[in-house]
Structure formats: structure tokens, C-alpha cells
Amino acid sequence: MPRIFDNIDLKLLPVLRETLQAAKRADFCVNYFNLRGWQQLDRLIEQLPGGDQGCCRLIVGMQKMPRQQLESALSLTGSE
């Protein structure tokens, strides 16, 4: 079940560790590629069985800055 953690009232790391101990696979989605703190989870990820049904997937969604979005939306040619 997806959950949202703000890291103010709900701390992500303790719940994530608890969840990964019982997990058979893991899917992470981040909006930029920054894996600081990954070493706090790597042992739990290494315990996953691997393969298609027991892997860890990391989905990275790159986002344009607001200025880039505006320039693209107002462009007459659709190019930079």
C-alpha cells in the first residue's frame, strides 16, 4: 500500500526498514537521482531473493524546472 512520508511527523527510515524486513521485492520512485543514505538500507535490499519477482527497482523521474516548463509552453517552435 503506498504511503506518503513528510519526514516531519512521519519518519521514513524506521518504517521503511521494518517494511523491507518482510518484503519480497521493492519498488522505489524518486523525483531526482540522489541516493544519500542508501547505505542505511543496502543490507535489507541485499536480502531480497533477486530475479524478476524478488528485485529492487528504482524509478527516477526527472523534472524540468518551472522556468524550463514555461519556456517550452510558450515556445512557437517547440524547440529550445
Helices and strands as residue ranges (DSSP letters): H 12-22, E 26-30, G 38-40, H 42-46, E 56-60, H 66-74
